Amino acid sequence: MYFDTEFFDRLAAQAQASPRLRMNYDLRNSERDQSQRMFNALQPGTVLPVHRHPTTTETVVILRGSFTEVFFDDQGHETARYLLDPAKGLHGLNIPAGQWHTIEVHEPSVLMEVKDGPYAPIAASDILECVNP
């Protein structure tokens, strides 16, 4: 399989039509795959709660568009912002295991996301209520 402009255009259109304003495309070979690899199409206005992945690093690489990755401390205070925008030179980052984070989408965007281990839904204990989300 290959991933061309038309593929990403279709994924972005699905995200636009989704009530959540985002859509992912799973790149795993099977449910038993021991990694998480996916493309995520994100539209401005999508809401992603501040969350963490306690046992895995998350790698994100932006393929089109722009968004800001926002980090928080354990008390819900913002600690850092990273504008991922190929036109401005930042193409991706590694998010350490346990780091609270969310995104702010500035324009229709597509990113590749990679995590260690099999898929596991985010537990309620891994969602953070923030002081200034």
Sequence and secondary structure as in RCSB ss.txt:
>XXXX:A:sequence
MYFDTEFFDRLAAQAQASPRLRMNYDLRNSERDQSQRMFNALQPGTVLPVHRHPTTTETVVILRGSFTEVFFDDQ
GHETARYLLDPAKGLHGLNIPAGQWHTIEVHEPSVLMEVKDGPYAPIAASDILECVNP
>XXXX:A:secstr
    HHHHHHHHHHHHHSTTSEEEEE  SSTT SEEEEEEEE TT     B  TT  EEEEEEEEEEEEEEE TT
S EEEEEEEBGGGTB EEEE TT EEEEEEEEEEEEEEEEESS     GGGB   S  
